Amino acid sequence: MELEKFVNSLPIPSIIKPNVTYQGKPLYNVRMLETLHKFHRDLPKTKVWGYNGLVPGPTFNVEKNQPVYVRWTNNLPAKHFLPVDKTIHGAHHNPEVRTMVHLHGSPSEPASDGHPEAWFTRNFKQTGPSFVKEIYHYTNRERATALWYHDHALGITRLNVYAGLAGLYFIRDEQERSLPLPKGKYEIPLIVQDRSFNPDGSLFYPAQPDDPSPNLPYPSIVPSFLGNTISVNGKVWPFLKVEPRKYRFRLVNASNTRTYKFQLSNLSSFFLIGTDGGLFERPIKVNSLDVSPAERIDIVVDFSESAGQKVVLQDGFELENPTGEVMEFQVTKNLASPDQSRVPSLLTRIDPIPLNRVRKVRRITLQDSHDEFGRLMLLFDDKKWDDPVTETPLLNSVEVWELVNLTPGIHPIHVHLVNFRVLDRYDENGRLLDPIPADFGLKDTVLVGPGQTVRIIMKFEPFSGDYVWHCHRLEHEDHDMMRPLKIIPPNTYRYKINE
């Protein structure tokens, strides 16, 4: 079934409000529910899982340094509606439906970070070995930025996120509000995910690779998933009517595998003003942006010269395919008032992480391997999830990680707890590469291209304890391309050295 493009208006996710307090702070109650969702005018309603029954989930708007609590509750059925491979880590002998929420990009305490083994079932009847508490605490101490929240349960993240469990979380502050950027109805969130549908309108997710060998289990995890439609804010190929003026778009690539090259069909340039960790110091004018899974981009597009026109947001990697188009901007609305917004030359200040404070340099390889069924596995240093922890930075220490990609694919590498800076990139022959635009900001997820070595620098604060780092291609993450990260308190670290 071929779906007509640009017939559905882009929905804007609703804003969630706290209705009670806990320990004197706002408490949000969010339930994971199975529901039906209308992805396209010509599709019947589709079974999904949504936070508060919404796909995407409701948007949080919180203030910097004003802590909140969230109770995430699983009210889902005991049976998954997507194919669960019970041979991969986390799926052995555990309930088929388990959930866990990670506020992606947040420097949360370990018990609120969404550790993949802190999963829980319906009404917390069963919990994973790392489960601590039902109510999560978010300090919101980071800079104004766009975080996102999504499922993170071990071995089933790819299915739960694809089923609909994802949403945006904005942190606001006065410094950002003081800037003359587009605001209010001219600031638009865009949550981009690719999807495929069965003829009856239900979500399609492959139960096995395209050419399965006879000894493969059924269902069996696949090494990647690329949907044949693109949804934005839960609608397939939507349109948005805009005025001939500047708009600010807060975009997250929430797809399982797909990396996009976002560009405009009229080839006009736009401003990149921020990424995962908030605003840049200075805006960068770009014509396209490569954005891998979990990365966020903060852009300003000026439609003032496009009145009466239609401008398509494209994926430059896929221009020959239907998925080469993402959504359409119809510049057909009258200008409500003169556009006073602008992109200032100085947006904010970002404190550097000095190289002379680096305590340790780690060189980590990203490499191909195979499991006992002969299936492709992508691993760090040839280590699996259950192997002993090897990344054990000291609390408040600074480290440089050299991520060496020995594979032919892109890997978006996400480190929990921290924001980092990209130092540089090298090709497979050791030649210095030009930085990509997102490299100039604070990051929690970095695109590492085929054959590339990317060096990142980060300070491990403010909490010690058990965290993780992983590839954010969800099929890779679910199949052991994830490793434990243990932040060591200084006194413990010195004691062990003296022993």
N, C-alpha and C positions, 0 to 999 in steps of 0.2 A: 504494500500500500504506500503510495507516494503522497506525502503530506504537503499541502500548499503552504508556501512561506508567507510570512508577514500578514497574517489574517487575525492574529490574536494580539490584543494590546498588552504591553509589558505590565505585569502587576508589580506593585511595590510592597515588599513584606511588611507586615504590621509590626508596631513597636510594642514590646511586652512591658508591662508595668508591675511593680511589686505591690501586693495587697496586704502584706503582713510584715512584721519585723521579727528578727531573731538576734538575741544578744545586742539589742539596740540598733541594729543595722537592717536595711531592706532585705527581705527574703523573697526570692522569686521561686515559684513552684512551676516546674516544667515536666509534663508527662509525655512519654513516648507512646504514641497510639497508632494502631493500624486504621487506615481510613481510605477513602476514595478521592482521587485528585484528577482534575481535568487538565491534561497537558496540552491539548490542541482541540480546536473547534470540531475537527472531523474524527476525533478519537473518542470512544466511550470512556467513562471514568475508569481510572487505573488504580489498582490496589497499591498503596504505598505505606511507608512508615514515616511519621512526621513528629517533630517536637510540637506538642500541643495540637497534634493532628494537622500541622501545616507543612507544606513543601514549597520553598525552604522554610525552616523554622522561623519563629518570630525574631526580630532584631532587638538586641539590647542596646540602649543608649545610656552610658554611665559616665560619671565625672571622675577625672583623675584624682587619685588619693582619697576617694570615698569608697570604702570597702563595701562589698555586698556578699550575700549568701545565696546559693542556688541549691534547691533540692531537685535533683534529676531522678525521676521515677520511671521505671520500666513497667508499662501496662500493655506490653505486646503479647501475642499468642506464644504458645510453647513450640510451635512449628514454624520454620522459616518458609517463605514463599519463593525464595531463590535457592539455587543448588548449593548445598553445604558439603564441602569436601572435609571428611572427618579424619583424613590421614595427615593433615598439616598441624603445625604447632598450635596449641590452644584448643584444638578441636577434639583431641583424644579424650574420651571419657568425660567430657564436659557437656552441660546442657546445650542443645542445638541453638537456642536463642539466648544470647548474652549480650549485654550492652555496657558501655563505658563512655563517658564524655570527656573529651580533651578540649580545653580552651586554648586553641592553637596560637602560640605567640605570647602567652601569659607567663610571667615569672611566678608561678603558683607554688605553694608549699607542696611537698611530695604527696600528701594525702588528698590534695585537691587537683592534682595535675592530670589525672586521667591515665594512670599507669595501666597498660594493657592487660595486666593480670589482676586488676582490681575490679573486674567485671561483676555484674549482678543480673539476676533474672527478675521475672515479674514480681513486683512488691518485695524485692530483696529476699526472696525465699532461699535462694542459693547465691553465694558470693565466691569470688576468686581469692587466691591466697594472699594477694596484696590489698584486698579491700579493707578500708579502715572506717569510713563513716558515710552516712547518707547525704549529709549537707556539706556542700563545697564552699570554701571561702576564697574570694578573689579580692586582692588588695587594690587592684587597679592603679598600681604605682607607676606603670610605664607611661611613656609619652603618649600624647593623643595619636590614635591610630585606628586602623580597622583590623581587629582580630576576627577569627571565625571559630565556631565550635562544631564539633563533629564526633561521630562515634569512633572509638579507639579500642574495641575489645579484641583481644589476641586471637588471630586466626580467622576473623570474620569481619574485619573492618571494611574490606572491599564491598561486601554484600550489604552491610548496614548503611554505609554512606550512599551507595547506589540506590538503596531502597528509599532514601529521602532524609536521612538523619544528618542534616547540616544546616547551619545558620550563621548570621553575622553578629558581631559584638563590637560596637564602637565605643572607644574611650575619647571623651571630649575634654578640652581645657580652654582656659581664657586666652592663652597665647594664640592658639589656632583660631579661635573665634574672632580675634582682633584683626586677622588678615582679611584683605578684600577679595577673598575667593568666592566663587558661586556658593550660595547657601540656600537652606530651606528646600523648596520644591525644585531648585536647580542643582541640588546634590542628589545623585541617583545611585543606589546600590545595584550592582550587577553580579549575580552568582551564576557562573557559567558551568554547565555540566553537559556532557554528551550522553545520549541514551538511545536505546533501540527498543522497538515494540513488536510484540507478536501480532498476528492478524486480528486477534480479539481485543487488542488495545492494552494487554498486560505487558509489564516490563519484561524484556528479554535480556537474559544474562547467560552466557554459554556454560553448559554443564561439563564440557570437555574441550580440549584443544581441537582445532580443525581436523587434524590428521592423527587421531589417537592411536597409540600402539595397543596391541591386544591386552597387555598386562596392566594398563592404567586402571586405577579405581574409578568408580562412577558414583557420584560426580567427582570431577578432578579439577583442581585449580588450573587456570590458564595464565600464561606469562604476561598477558596484557589484555586490555579491553578498550576497543574504540567503537563507540556508538555511531549509528548512521544518521542521527539527528542531533541538533544542538538545542538545548534548553537554556533559557535565561530567566532567573527568578521563577522557575517552575513552569514556564511556557515554551513550547517548541517554536523556534524562529519567530519571536514576537516583533512588534513594531512599537516605537515610542514617538508620539507627536511632540515636537519641540519648537521653541521659539528661535528666531534668528539671533542668537546671543550665546554667551559662554555657559557651558555646563561642566560640573565636576562629577566624574564617574568613579565610584569606589568598587573596583572589580576584583573578584576572587576566582581563580581557577579551581573549582571544586570537582573537577573530573578525576576519574580513577587513574587514567594513564596519559591522556592526551596533553601534549604541549602545543600551545597556540602561538602563532605570529599575528598578533592583533594589529590591524591597519584599517584605514578608511578607504572606501571604494573610489573616492574622488582624489585619493593620493595626497590629501592635505596633511600637513604636519599638526601635531598637538603637543601639549606639554606634559611630561612626566614630572609630578611634584612630590611623589612619595612612593614608598614600597612597604614591605612587611612591618617594619618598626616605626613607621610614621613619616613625617615630611622630610624631604631633602633640605640641605642648606640652601641650594639654589636649584631652580627648575631646569630641566633639560628638554630642549625641543627635539622631537623624534618623529619619524615617519612610520615606524613599526616597533613592536615590542614582543620579544619572545618570553612567554610566561608559562612555566611548568606547573604541574599540580601543586596546590597549596600556596603558591605565591600570590600576593596581592599587589595591585598597582593602583595608584591614585593619579588620575589624569584629568586635564582640563581640555575640552574640545570647544572650539569657537565655530558656531554655525552662522555667524553674522553674514558671511558671503554666500550662503547656500539657501537663501529664502526661496521657497517654492520647490526645492529639490528633495530628492531622496538620497540619503547617504547610508551605505551599508557598512556595518562593522564586519570585517572579514577575518578569516584565518588564512594568512598568506602561504601557509604550508599546504593548503588543501584547495586552492582556487579552481582546480579542474573537477572537484567533487562537490556534491550538495553540501557537505560539511564545511566548505570554504566560505559559507555565509553564516553569520552568527545571529545578527538582528538588524533591523532597519530603523534609521532615524528619519522621520518624515518632518521636514522643516516647513510645516504648514500652519503653525499657530501664529497669531499676531503677537507682536512684542507688547507685553503687558505694561512695561515701563522701561525707561532707558536703562541700558545695562551698565551699572556702575562697577561691576566686578572687574578685577584684573589679576594677573599673575605677577606678584612682586618679585623683584630680582633676588631678594633675600627672604627666605621663608622661616628659617629657624637656625639654631646652632646645634651641632652634634659634637659632643666631647670625643676627642680621639682616644683610642686605646694604644698607649705608647709601646713600641716594639721593645724598648729596653726593660719592660716589666714582664716579658715573656718568661715563664718558668719552665715550659716544656714544649717541644715540637713533636707532634705525632704524624707519622706518615702512614696513611691508611689506604689500602687498595680496594677498589670496587671490581669484582671479578665474577666470571661465569663459573658455575659448578653444576652438578646434577644430583638429584636425590635417588633414593633406592628404587624408584620406578623409572629412572632415566629421564625425569622431567628437568627442564632447565631451572636452575636456582641462581639467584644473584646474591652474592655474599660480600661482607666486609672482611678482608684479611682471611678469607676462607673459614670464617667462624660463623656458627649458627647462634640462634637466640639463646639456647640453653647452655652454651659454652661459658666458662667462667668469665666474669667481667674483666675487661682489659682497659677500659677508659675510666680512670679514677682520679679526676682532677681535684686539687685542694680547693676548698671554699675560698673565694676571693682571689684565686690565682688567675693568671692570664696564660692562655695557651694558643699556639698556632697549630691548626690541623691542615695537613696537606692531603687532599682527597684526589687520589690517582685513579682515574676511570680507565680500566683495561678492557672495557666492553664496547660494543658498537652502538649502544643506546644512550639516551639521556637519562640521568638520574637526578631528581630533585631531593637534595639531602637536607633533612630537618633535624635540628638539635633542640630538644626540649629545654625549658627554663631560660635560655639566654637569647639575646640579640647579638649578632656578630657583624663584623665588617669583612668584606672581600678585599684581600690584599692584592692578588694578581691571578692571572690565568696563563697556562702554558699549553702548547700543543704536544703531541706525542713525541716530537723530536726535541722538546725542551725550549722551543722558541716562545718568547713572550707574546701573548695575544693582546689585542685591544680589549679593554673592559666592555661589558655590555651595560646598557644604561642602568639597570637595577643594581649593579655593583656599587653605585655611589651612595647607597642608602644603608640604613640599618636593616639587617636581614635575620630571619629565622629559618629560611629555606633557600637553598642556593641551587641554581641549575648548573649541573656538571655535564658538559657535552661529551660525546664519544671521543676517547683518546686524550681528554683534557686532564690536566692537573690544576685544581683550584685551591688556593691557600686562603684560609679564613682565620681571623683572630677574634678571640672572645674572652670575656671575664666571667667566671662562674660565680654568680651571686643571684639572689640574696640568701638562698637556702641550701643546706646540705641534705643528703638523702638519696633515694633511688629514683632515677629518671631513665629516659631512653633516648636514643637517636636512631634515625632510620631513613630509608628511601621513602619518598611520599608517592611513588607509583604504588597504589594500594595493593596490587597483585604481588609486587615484590615484597612489600612490607609484611604481608600475610604469609609469605613463603620464606621467612628467615632473613630477609634483608633489613633486620632490626637488631640492635644490640643494646644491652643495659649500659647505663651511664650512672656511676655512683660518685656523688660529690662528697668528699671526705672533710669532716671538721678538722681544723688545724691541730687541736690537741691529740685527737686520735691518730692523725697522720704521723706526728712527731713520736708518739709512743711506739708505734709500729717500727719506725726507723731505728729507734734506740734499742729495741729488742734484737 
